């Protein structure tokens, strides 16, 4: 029992450190991708090929002067970015990172918490994330920040509905709310994407909106709102807001890979007769490759497609995605009733 607790603590530390490290170098990858798409070089001064640029940026943000505007509500001004960062880091707790590993003849799951309602946990934490943006925008007492907070609230509410409805169809198909059960059921090439292509497309679009990524970056729209909800922020508090966006990208990519693309499973996995720990290592690598693809897709879209107007954003959420997700539930129900 004590060893199991120690393993869980080590796993929490490893997942937390890996999440922060990956999010840190997502900023570097994004700048390099942007430079490639725009025929530029990108960061190339700090370290070989600019590889140490994220560390330099992090140190700069850490040592910059902390400024709290005189008109801001101090406690909420600090609580906003803290809440955004906290909720971003909490979501990864229910993601199965690979098959079980064996230590001293005992199996241990590469998952911080195997909740039988894992999907509900993810949605619950994600829904709290918008409060960090709302609180920060409102506490700044700045009209641009307030507009960004209002946009974020309405955008997240609108797209969470369609995202939730798309997941209902997936739950009907899999019969489980546990991310571990959903991942385990997709062994080989039996991925949920084949059974739920429309549900995945809806979930993907909503994931862009939930993470405030282009073309859904209306809450921080620089050309209209200076910086949106984080206009008044500087130093580490601004870093928390910016960093939480990249953590959300990483976690949402992991969730999409787990729900629709088999998670740590890969074709031919059942035919391999390897040591459990080696199989677990391969599974972690496979899931990492799928996550890397989705992160690249996030960045590719950002530097390819312009942002929507606000009325277009609302119309897409309420008039297109929600009806499509309801249609997807009906199709899934008919398929389960008459074809299964």
N, C-alpha and C positions, 0 to 999 in steps of 0.2 A: 504493500500500500504506500509506504514511504517512497519507494523507488518510482512508483507510478506518478506520485506528486512531483518528485524531482524532475522526471521526464517532461511532465506538462509545463513546469516552470521554464525548463531549458527550451522547449518548443515555443513557448510564448516569446521568450527573448529572441530566439532565432527568427521567428516570423516577423516580429516588430523591427528588428535590425535589417532584415532583408527588404521589408516594405519601404523603410526609410531610404535605404541605399538605392533601391530600384527607382523610387520616386526622384531621388537626387539626380540620378543619371538620365532619367527621362527628360529633364530640362536640357541636358547636353545633347541628347539625341534629337530633341525637337529643334534646337537651334541648328544642328547640322543638317537635318532634313529640310528645314526652311531655306538654308543656304543653298542646298542642292537644287531645290525646286526653283529658286530665284537666281541661279547661276552665280552664286557667291561662294566664298571660302568658309565663312562661319568662324566661331571662336578657335584660335590656333596659337594663343600666346602662353597660357598657363599650362605648363607641362607639355609632353610630347603630343602633338596634334591637338592641343587644347584639352587633353583628357582631364586635367585638374581644374578646369574652369568651374564646374559645379561646387567644388570645395572652396574656391576663391570667392564665389558669389555667396556661399553660405557664411563664410567668415565675415565678409563685408556686411551682410545683413545683421549678423549677430552683434557687431561692434558699432553699428550706426546709432545715432542719437534717438532715444525714445521720445516721441512727441505725442502728447495728448492735447488736442485743441481745447481752448478755454471753454468753448460752448458745449463740449461733448459731455455725456453722462459717463463718468470715469469707469465705474464698475462694469457697466454693460459694454463699454467700449473695449475693455480688456476681455470680457467674457465671450464676446462674439467670435473672434478668431480662435480662442481656446476651445470653444464648443465645436467649431468647424473641424479643427484638427482631431479632437477626441473622437467624434463620430466617424471620421474617415478611417481612423486606425482600428476602431472596434469591429467594423464589418467583416474583416478577414478571419474572425474567430471561428466561423462555422465552415470554412472552405476546406475540403479534403485535398491535401497537397500531393498525396501519393498513396500507394498501397501500404498495408501494415508492415512495420519492420519488426524484427525479432531480436530481442536482447535477453541473454541468459535464459533462452528457451521460452520467453514470454512475449506475446504479441502486443505491440503498441501502435495506435492509430496516429498517422501524421495529420492530426486535426486537433485544434485546441479544444473545441467543444462540439460533440456530436449531438446536436439537438434534433429531436424528432419534428420540430417545427422550424427548421433552419431557414426556410424561405421567408417565413413570417418575421423571424429575427432580422434578416437582411432588410426587409421592407421597413420594419420598425426603426432601425438605426438610420437608414437612408432618409426617412421622413423627418428625423430630428435634425439632420444636417442643414436643412434650410433655415432653421432657427438661428444658427450661427451667422448666416448671411443677413437675415432680417434684423437681428439684434444689433449687429455691427453697423448696418446701414442706418438704422433708426437712431442709435446712440451717437452717431457722428454729428447729428444736427446740421447736415449739409443736404441741400436740395438734390444734388446729383446722387449722393449716397442713398437718400431716401427713395428716389426713383428706381435705383438699381435694386434695392431691397424689395420694393413692391413688385418689380418685374420678376425677381427670383421667386417670390412667394407664389405668384399667379402661375408662373411657368412650371414650377415643381408640382403644384397641385394638379394642374391640367394634365401633365404627362405621367404622373404617378398612377392616375386612373387607368390609362391605356396600358401601362406597364403591368399593373396588377391584373388586369383582365387577360393579358397575354399569358401571364403565368398560370392563371386558372386553367386554361386549356392544357398547359403542360402538366399540371398536377392531375387533371383528368386522365391524361395519357399515361403518366408514370405511376399514379396511385400512391404517391408519397410526398411529404413535405421536407424530408431529410435530404440535404445535399449529398451526404455520403451514399444513401440508398440510390439516389438518382444517378450519381456517378458510377456506382457499381453495376447498375442495370444496363449501362452502355458499353459493356465489354466488347472487344473486337471492333467491328464497324457499325454497331447497332446504335448510332448516335441519334439523339432526339431531333436534330436538325432535319433529318429525312422525313420524320413524321410531323414536324411543326415548322415548316419553312416560313409561313406567314407569321406565326407567333414569334419566331426569331427576328424577323425583319422589324416587327413592331417593337420588340424589346430593344433592338439595336438602336433604333431612332430615339426611343425614350431614354436610353442610356446616355446618348449625346446630350439630350436636354437636361437630364438630371445632373450631369457633370459640368454643365455650363460651357460646353465646348462648341466651337464653330461647327455648323451655322446657327447654333442656339446660344451664343454668348451674349445675349441681350442684357443680362444683369451687370456686366462689366464693360459694356459697349464703349470703347475708348473714343470713337468718333462722335458719339453723342453725349456721353456721360462722364467724360474725363477718365474715370476708372471705375465708375459705378459704385457699388457698395463699399469698396476699399479705397475710395479717393483720399480720405483723410488719414490713412494708415501709413506707417513707416516702420523701419527696422524689423524686429523679429515678429511683430504682430502682422505686418504685411506679408512676411515670409510664411507665416502659418496659413494665411488665406491662399497664397499662391501654391504652397506645398500640398495643402489638402486637396487641391484640384488634381494634382498629379497622382496622389495616393488614390483618389477616387477613380482615376483612369485605370490604375493597376488593379484595384479590387474589382471594378465592374468588368474588366477584361477576364479576370479569373472566374467571376460568376458566370459570364456568358460561355466561357470555355467549359465550365463544369456542367451547366444546365443543358447546353445544346450540342457540344462537340466532344463529349466523352470524358472530359476532365483529364485525368492521368492515363486513361485507356488509349490504346493504339491498335491498329489492325495487326493481327498475328500475335498479340500478347498472350493469348491462351495457349499457343503452341510452344512458347518458350518455357523451358524448364530450368530456370536459373535460381540461384540462392535468393531467398526473400528480400534480403537487404539490397542486393544488386537490382532486383526487380523494382524495389521501391525507389532507388536512385534513378533508374531509367524513367519511371513514372513521373517523378518530380521534374526531370528534364523535359519530358513530353509536354506536361502541363505548362512549363515555362516557355516552351516554343510557341504554344498556342496563345499564351498571354502576350508574348512579344509581337505576334502577328496582329492582334487586336490593337495593341498600343500603336504600332506602326499605322494601322488603319485610321485611328483617331487623328494622328498627325498628318496623314495624307489628306484627309478630308479638310482639316483646318487650313491647309495651304493651297487648297484647290477650289473650294466652294465659298462664295460670299455669304454673309449672314442674312437671315430672313428679316423682313420688316416685322414689327410686333404684331400687326393684325394677321400677317401670314402665319406666324408662329402659333397664334391662338386658333386660327382656322384649321391648321394641320392637326393640332391636338384634339380639338372638340368635334370637328366635322368629318375628319378622315380616319384618324387612328382609333378613336373610341368605337365608331361603327365597325371598322375592320376587325377590331379585337372581339367584339360581340359576335360578328359573323364567324370568326375563327372558333369561338366556343361552340357555336351551333354546329359547325362542320365536324368538330371533334366529337361532340355528343352523338351525332348521327353515325359517325364512323364506329364509335365504341358500341353503339346499340345494335347496328345491323351488320357490321363487317367483322367484328372481333369474335 
